[in-house]
Amino acid sequence: MDELDTAIIVELQRDGRQTNRELAERIGIAPSTCLERVRSLRATGVIEGFHAEVNLGAIGRPVQALINVRLHPKIREAVEGFRDYVTALPETLAVFVVSGGDDFIIQVAVRDAGHLRDFVLDHVSRHRNIADVRTSLVYDHIRKTSIEVLPPPDRPSRPRTGRRTR
Protein backbone atom coordinates (compact mmCIF):
# COMPACT_ATOMS: atom_id res chain seq x y z
CA MET A 1 0.00 0.00 0.00
CA ASP A 2 1.36 3.36 -0.99
CA GLU A 3 -0.09 6.85 -1.44
CA LEU A 4 -1.49 5.97 -4.86
CA ASP A 5 -3.30 2.89 -3.52
CA THR A 6 -4.67 5.02 -0.70
CA ALA A 7 -5.93 7.64 -3.15
CA ILE A 8 -7.66 4.94 -5.19
CA ILE A 9 -9.36 3.50 -2.09
CA VAL A 10 -10.52 6.93 -0.91
CA GLU A 11 -11.95 7.75 -4.32
CA LEU A 12 -13.67 4.37 -4.74
CA GLN A 13 -15.26 4.72 -1.30
CA ARG A 14 -16.61 8.08 -2.43
CA ASP A 15 -18.04 6.61 -5.64
CA GLY A 16 -17.61 2.92 -6.38
CA ARG A 17 -19.58 3.15 -9.64
CA GLN A 18 -17.26 5.51 -11.48
CA THR A 19 -15.48 4.21 -14.55
CA ASN A 20 -11.79 3.39 -14.53
CA ARG A 21 -11.19 6.39 -16.82
CA GLU A 22 -13.00 8.73 -14.39
CA LEU A 23 -11.10 7.28 -11.43
CA ALA A 24 -7.75 7.68 -13.19
CA GLU A 25 -8.58 11.26 -14.14
CA ARG A 26 -9.56 12.20 -10.58
CA ILE A 27 -6.34 10.75 -9.20
CA GLY A 28 -4.15 12.05 -12.01
CA ILE A 29 -2.77 8.79 -13.39
CA ALA A 30 -3.00 6.83 -16.62
CA PRO A 31 -6.09 4.60 -16.97
CA SER A 32 -3.85 1.54 -17.51
CA THR A 33 -1.99 2.23 -14.26
CA CYS A 34 -5.27 2.77 -12.44
CA LEU A 35 -6.76 -0.48 -13.72
CA GLU A 36 -3.63 -2.41 -12.75
CA ARG A 37 -3.68 -0.92 -9.23
CA VAL A 38 -7.39 -1.64 -8.69
CA ARG A 39 -6.92 -5.22 -9.88
CA SER A 40 -3.98 -5.62 -7.50
CA LEU A 41 -6.00 -4.19 -4.58
CA ARG A 42 -8.77 -6.69 -5.32
CA ALA A 43 -6.36 -9.62 -5.76
CA THR A 44 -4.66 -8.93 -2.42
CA GLY A 45 -7.99 -8.62 -0.61
CA VAL A 46 -7.71 -4.93 0.23
CA ILE A 47 -10.84 -4.26 -1.84
CA GLU A 48 -13.32 -7.04 -1.10
CA GLY A 49 -16.16 -5.93 -3.35
CA PHE A 50 -18.53 -3.22 -4.48
CA HIS A 51 -21.98 -2.96 -2.94
CA ALA A 52 -25.23 -1.10 -3.29
CA GLU A 53 -26.40 0.69 -0.15
CA VAL A 54 -30.08 -0.13 0.38
CA ASN A 55 -32.62 2.09 2.17
CA LEU A 56 -34.20 -0.32 4.66
CA GLY A 57 -37.37 1.74 4.97
CA ALA A 58 -37.89 1.67 1.21
CA ILE A 59 -37.87 -2.15 1.24
CA GLY A 60 -40.31 -2.42 4.16
CA ARG A 61 -37.81 -3.01 6.96
CA PRO A 62 -37.51 0.36 8.74
CA VAL A 63 -37.11 -0.96 12.31
CA GLN A 64 -33.62 -1.99 13.40
CA ALA A 65 -32.56 -3.68 16.62
CA LEU A 66 -29.47 -5.09 18.27
CA ILE A 67 -29.96 -8.45 19.93
CA ASN A 68 -27.42 -9.53 22.55
CA VAL A 69 -27.22 -13.29 22.99
CA ARG A 70 -25.47 -15.48 25.54
CA LEU A 71 -25.11 -19.19 24.83
CA HIS A 72 -24.79 -22.26 27.03
CA PRO A 73 -22.68 -24.28 26.73
CA LYS A 74 -19.90 -22.12 25.31
CA ILE A 75 -18.42 -24.74 23.07
CA ARG A 76 -17.26 -24.43 19.48
CA GLU A 77 -20.15 -26.44 18.04
CA ALA A 78 -22.75 -24.28 19.83
CA VAL A 79 -21.10 -21.00 18.81
CA GLU A 80 -20.58 -21.99 15.17
CA GLY A 81 -24.01 -23.59 14.91
CA PHE A 82 -25.84 -20.54 16.26
CA ARG A 83 -23.70 -18.17 14.16
CA ASP A 84 -24.55 -20.04 10.97
CA TYR A 85 -28.23 -20.36 11.93
CA VAL A 86 -28.81 -16.68 12.73
CA THR A 87 -26.73 -15.45 9.76
CA ALA A 88 -29.04 -17.31 7.37
CA LEU A 89 -32.20 -15.60 8.67
CA PRO A 90 -33.51 -12.92 6.26
CA GLU A 91 -33.97 -10.32 9.02
CA THR A 92 -30.28 -10.49 9.97
CA LEU A 93 -28.06 -7.64 8.74
CA ALA A 94 -24.90 -8.41 10.70
CA VAL A 95 -23.63 -10.92 13.24
CA PHE A 96 -20.86 -10.05 15.66
CA VAL A 97 -19.22 -12.83 17.67
CA VAL A 98 -17.93 -10.98 20.74
CA SER A 99 -16.13 -11.44 24.03
CA GLY A 100 -17.34 -10.30 27.43
CA GLY A 101 -20.74 -10.98 28.94
CA ASP A 102 -22.42 -11.78 25.63
CA ASP A 103 -21.40 -14.16 22.88
CA PHE A 104 -23.22 -12.45 19.98
CA ILE A 105 -24.63 -9.12 18.95
CA ILE A 106 -27.04 -9.49 16.06
CA GLN A 107 -28.21 -6.52 13.99
CA VAL A 108 -31.62 -7.03 12.42
CA ALA A 109 -34.05 -5.01 10.29
CA VAL A 110 -37.77 -5.78 10.47
CA ARG A 111 -41.18 -4.35 9.47
CA ASP A 112 -42.34 -3.25 12.93
CA ALA A 113 -42.19 -3.97 16.67
CA GLY A 114 -44.45 -7.01 16.29
CA HIS A 115 -42.17 -8.51 13.68
CA LEU A 116 -39.20 -7.89 16.00
CA ARG A 117 -40.99 -9.62 18.89
CA ASP A 118 -41.85 -12.60 16.68
CA PHE A 119 -38.29 -12.79 15.36
CA VAL A 120 -36.82 -12.87 18.87
CA LEU A 121 -39.37 -15.36 20.25
CA ASP A 122 -39.66 -17.65 17.22
CA HIS A 123 -36.09 -17.67 15.94
CA VAL A 124 -33.60 -16.50 18.54
CA SER A 125 -34.97 -17.51 21.94
CA ARG A 126 -36.10 -20.95 20.76
CA HIS A 127 -32.63 -22.01 19.67
CA ARG A 128 -31.44 -24.89 21.86
CA ASN A 129 -28.23 -23.23 23.15
CA ILE A 130 -29.68 -19.89 24.27
CA ALA A 131 -28.97 -18.86 27.87
CA ASP A 132 -30.03 -15.20 27.65
CA VAL A 133 -31.39 -12.71 25.08
CA ARG A 134 -31.60 -8.93 25.38
CA THR A 135 -32.98 -6.70 22.64
CA SER A 136 -32.29 -2.99 22.08
CA LEU A 137 -34.29 -0.97 19.60
CA VAL A 138 -32.15 1.26 17.36
CA TYR A 139 -33.41 4.85 17.19
CA ASP A 140 -30.80 6.15 14.75
CA HIS A 141 -28.22 4.32 12.68
CA ILE A 142 -25.35 6.48 11.50
CA ARG A 143 -23.07 4.42 9.31
CA LYS A 144 -19.79 5.62 7.91
CA THR A 145 -19.50 4.84 4.22
CA SER A 146 -15.74 5.30 4.09
CA ILE A 147 -12.83 4.74 6.41
CA GLU A 148 -9.46 6.45 6.58
CA VAL A 149 -6.64 4.29 5.32
CA LEU A 150 -3.90 4.20 7.96
CA PRO A 151 -0.22 3.69 7.18
CA PRO A 152 1.10 0.15 7.65
CA PRO A 153 2.30 -0.56 11.22
CA ASP A 154 5.94 -0.99 10.14
CA ARG A 155 6.11 2.61 8.86
CA PRO A 156 5.53 5.16 11.61
CA SER A 157 3.35 8.02 10.49
CA ARG A 158 4.86 11.48 10.60
CA PRO A 159 2.89 14.51 11.63
CA ARG A 160 2.20 16.89 8.75
CA THR A 161 3.59 20.33 9.41
CA GLY A 162 2.83 21.86 6.05
CA ARG A 163 6.49 22.33 5.18
CA ARG A 164 9.22 20.05 3.95
CA THR A 165 12.14 19.04 6.11
CA ARG A 166 15.44 17.57 5.00
C-alpha positions in Angstrom: 0.0 0.0 0.0 1.4 3.4 -1.0 -0.1 6.8 -1.4 -1.5 6.0 -4.9 -3.3 2.9 -3.5 -4.7 5.0 -0.7 -5.9 7.6 -3.1 -7.7 4.9 -5.2 -9.4 3.5 -2.1 -10.5 6.9 -0.9 -11.9 7.8 -4.3 -13.7 4.4 -4.7 -15.3 4.7 -1.3 -16.6 8.1 -2.4 -18.0 6.6 -5.6 -17.6 2.9 -6.4 -19.6 3.2 -9.6 -17.3 5.5 -11.5 -15.5 4.2 -14.6 -11.8 3.4 -14.5 -11.2 6.4 -16.8 -13.0 8.7 -14.4 -11.1 7.3 -11.4 -7.7 7.7 -13.2 -8.6 11.3 -14.1 -9.6 12.2 -10.6 -6.3 10.7 -9.2 -4.2 12.1 -12.0 -2.8 8.8 -13.4 -3.0 6.8 -16.6 -6.1 4.6 -17.0 -3.9 1.5 -17.5 -2.0 2.2 -14.3 -5.3 2.8 -12.4 -6.8 -0.5 -13.7 -3.6 -2.4 -12.7 -3.7 -0.9 -9.2 -7.4 -1.6 -8.7 -6.9 -5.2 -9.9 -4.0 -5.6 -7.5 -6.0 -4.2 -4.6 -8.8 -6.7 -5.3 -6.4 -9.6 -5.8 -4.7 -8.9 -2.4 -8.0 -8.6 -0.6 -7.7 -4.9 0.2 -10.8 -4.3 -1.8 -13.3 -7.0 -1.1 -16.2 -5.9 -3.4 -18.5 -3.2 -4.5 -22.0 -3.0 -2.9 -25.2 -1.1 -3.3 -26.4 0.7 -0.2 -30.1 -0.1 0.4 -32.6 2.1 2.2 -34.2 -0.3 4.7 -37.4 1.7 5.0 -37.9 1.7 1.2 -37.9 -2.2 1.2 -40.3 -2.4 4.2 -37.8 -3.0 7.0 -37.5 0.4 8.7 -37.1 -1.0 12.3 -33.6 -2.0 13.4 -32.6 -3.7 16.6 -29.5 -5.1 18.3 -30.0 -8.4 19.9 -27.4 -9.5 22.5 -27.2 -13.3 23.0 -25.5 -15.5 25.5 -25.1 -19.2 24.8 -24.8 -22.3 27.0 -22.7 -24.3 26.7 -19.9 -22.1 25.3 -18.4 -24.7 23.1 -17.3 -24.4 19.5 -20.1 -26.4 18.0 -22.7 -24.3 19.8 -21.1 -21.0 18.8 -20.6 -22.0 15.2 -24.0 -23.6 14.9 -25.8 -20.5 16.3 -23.7 -18.2 14.2 -24.5 -20.0 11.0 -28.2 -20.4 11.9 -28.8 -16.7 12.7 -26.7 -15.4 9.8 -29.0 -17.3 7.4 -32.2 -15.6 8.7 -33.5 -12.9 6.3 -34.0 -10.3 9.0 -30.3 -10.5 10.0 -28.1 -7.6 8.7 -24.9 -8.4 10.7 -23.6 -10.9 13.2 -20.9 -10.0 15.7 -19.2 -12.8 17.7 -17.9 -11.0 20.7 -16.1 -11.4 24.0 -17.3 -10.3 27.4 -20.7 -11.0 28.9 -22.4 -11.8 25.6 -21.4 -14.2 22.9 -23.2 -12.5 20.0 -24.6 -9.1 19.0 -27.0 -9.5 16.1 -28.2 -6.5 14.0 -31.6 -7.0 12.4 -34.1 -5.0 10.3 -37.8 -5.8 10.5 -41.2 -4.4 9.5 -42.3 -3.3 12.9 -42.2 -4.0 16.7 -44.5 -7.0 16.3 -42.2 -8.5 13.7 -39.2 -7.9 16.0 -41.0 -9.6 18.9 -41.9 -12.6 16.7 -38.3 -12.8 15.4 -36.8 -12.9 18.9 -39.4 -15.4 20.3 -39.7 -17.6 17.2 -36.1 -17.7 15.9 -33.6 -16.5 18.5 -35.0 -17.5 21.9 -36.1 -20.9 20.8 -32.6 -22.0 19.7 -31.4 -24.9 21.9 -28.2 -23.2 23.1 -29.7 -19.9 24.3 -29.0 -18.9 27.9 -30.0 -15.2 27.6 -31.4 -12.7 25.1 -31.6 -8.9 25.4 -33.0 -6.7 22.6 -32.3 -3.0 22.1 -34.3 -1.0 19.6 -32.2 1.3 17.4 -33.4 4.8 17.2 -30.8 6.2 14.8 -28.2 4.3 12.7 -25.4 6.5 11.5 -23.1 4.4 9.3 -19.8 5.6 7.9 -19.5 4.8 4.2 -15.7 5.3 4.1 -12.8 4.7 6.4 -9.5 6.4 6.6 -6.6 4.3 5.3 -3.9 4.2 8.0 -0.2 3.7 7.2 1.1 0.2 7.7 2.3 -0.6 11.2 5.9 -1.0 10.1 6.1 2.6 8.9 5.5 5.2 11.6 3.3 8.0 10.5 4.9 11.5 10.6 2.9 14.5 11.6 2.2 16.9 8.8 3.6 20.3 9.4 2.8 21.9 6.0 6.5 22.3 5.2 9.2 20.0 4.0 12.1 19.0 6.1 15.4 17.6 5.0 
